[in-house]
Amino acid sequence: MGRNICISDGNEATPSHFIPFTEAIQQKRHVPEQKQKQNVGKEARADQIYVGLRVYHDKFGYGKVIQTDGEGLDKKAIVTFDTMGNKTLLLKFAKLVIP
């Protein structure tokens, strides 16, 4: 005889639903892990980005702006990230955060 898992919400005197142990294990394995987004600050607008500013990017981590070029929607920044090196980013898409 196989093992069973009891599913109960804790409000019942006796559990009402049993599932096979192997099914319970498979269900647990298929639960998607939600990646925790690091909450480090508020997303910056392009006009808030300047040389010397410390920033955070979800993919590249922490970095420092070393150069900016252009204005408005075409403004770009070169950022030296702590672990990824230099990246040139179009600020309207970069989603940089000021920590």
Secondary structure, 3 states (H helix, E strand, C coil): CCCEEEECCCCCCCCCEEEEHHHHHHHHHCCCCCCCCCCCCEECCHHHCCCCCEEEECCCEEEEEEEEECCHHHCEEEEEECCCEEEEEEHHHHCCEEC
